[in-house]
């Protein structure tokens, strides 16, 4: 897998720019505006057996640099240990950028994909304000548990309702079908206040994350 870029002005004709990141890299999305004249890309390269969420900056969306870890995969028996990755593009709110990401837990019965959220600073998206301790969405329904790849929910895109709060989350279920989950942006922000931590800090700095016995695995 690799991260490639295409551009269009009318969604009829497209210009393909090719790969902008070295493989093995995926789970990428751009912030919808620039920061100090730079575009910021979220992506997930694989380094060894670990997959952390990274960010990179570019003045022109062609030349990318300043790569750093944005959200590290936790260690030990956490639900999002060892491998995580972005799901949907970041969602701008008055309180910061919501990012929806997946975590992979590998057990004897196979991989289990669940979904969590984190909140980034509005003007400095490399700063993580809060990260959910547990997941907020996991496979439960039969079509999420059984399929080509069972026990998977993986959001791929979203729309926001006319009220500016309703969030329609489109997600892959068991790699077999597409489903829709509906919630509110305000609900996610409130959930983070109750279930979030401030352990990640500024991108590129080591995260002091330890294992807790009171967190679901």
Secondary structure, DSSP 8 states (H G I E B T S, - for coil): ---EEEE-SSSSS-EEEEESS-SSEEEEEE-SS-BTTBEEEEEEEEETTEE-EEEEEESSSSS-EEEEEEE--B-TT-TTBSBEEE-S--EEETTEEEEEEEEEEEETTEEEEEEEEEEE-SS-TTEEEEEESS-SEE--SHHHHSSSS-SBEEEEEEEE-TTS-EEEEEEEETTTEEEEEEEEHHHHHHHHHHHEE---EETTS-------TTS--
